[in-house]
Amino acid sequence: MDTITFKCPNCGGGLVFNPETQKYECEFCLSDFNFQELKSQDSQDAAAANEPQAVLYNCPSCGAEIVTDETTAASICYYCHNPVVLKGRLEGRYQPDYVVPFSISRKQAEEIFAQWIRRKRYTPSDFYSEKQIASMTGVYFPYWLYSCTVDGKMEAEGTKLRMWDAGNLRYTEKKIYRISRDGQMNINHMARNALKKANAKLSSGVLPFQTEGLKPFHMGYLTGFFAEKRDMEREQLRPEIEHEVKEFAAASLKSSAAGYSGLNVRYQETDIQTPVWHYGLFPVWTLTYKGPKDGKIYYFALNGQTGKVCGEIPVDGKKLFLLFLFVFTPLFALLLAGGYLL
């Protein structure tokens, strides 16, 4: 396979995207460029000819389909650590519309992981060994983005109660109001996980992302990272997401009629207009661990934009047993000395 990469306009070395600076950096002459600067170079035509192409790697063990550029090594599956094989180029219909670039660097991700694991006292040492941390991988996970306009109407009856005492009597006043609400709500880029495989919990656990950070997709953002290919189409998500949008719109109409003792909705309608779907890749730092006994995959996932953490960690039975001995042995000895066990 030919090697294709972004070339440094100054020295011709390969460029790598840096999440901290949001620039493409040359490791040879230490130059850095943003995307617009690269496009404005006189060698734009040559650079376009050398633009990286998306290729697809398949893991025979867990089924992960990893998308990356042709210069990124992909010999090991980031999820189950088994060998992966080259499957072919990424098909056009899987080309994303948007991407949220990594803004948390690998060094920052490792520091966040160290702080997180420090609070997990009974985790096997192998889970946070130096070799294990070295396998931390930056992965772009696939998400469907849903936008629409919702028209809503509500007719309701609101009641207000007022009570007061006069002498030995208590009075109650009940007022009934007719309430009418209608309005329009804009939903922009509601994100939904586009994976249904086992590793979907890595991508769903780190939601939400800040979609104002969306950028038009460009293969350069994948340089040095992996990406998962989606295995869920939007039609599979449509019923759930439309139901959620309508429920949210209805709840918003009801919340606009606050201040009543009771609210009886007589009529309510929500209608979705101009639905639009986009496909995006969002950044996640991942670290996985296969249990030596049960073969189960345990994981640490970090939102590469916001820093949100989720994970499922193994428990070291030996450490728990030592805790049991530390806590209960002195108590057992005390009871024995006092004669309570006779």
Summary of the structure (lengths in Angstrom):
residues: 342
radius of gyration: 28.1
end to end distance: 78.2
largest distance: 95.6
contacts: 1024
relative contact order: 0.18
helix: 26%
strand: 38%
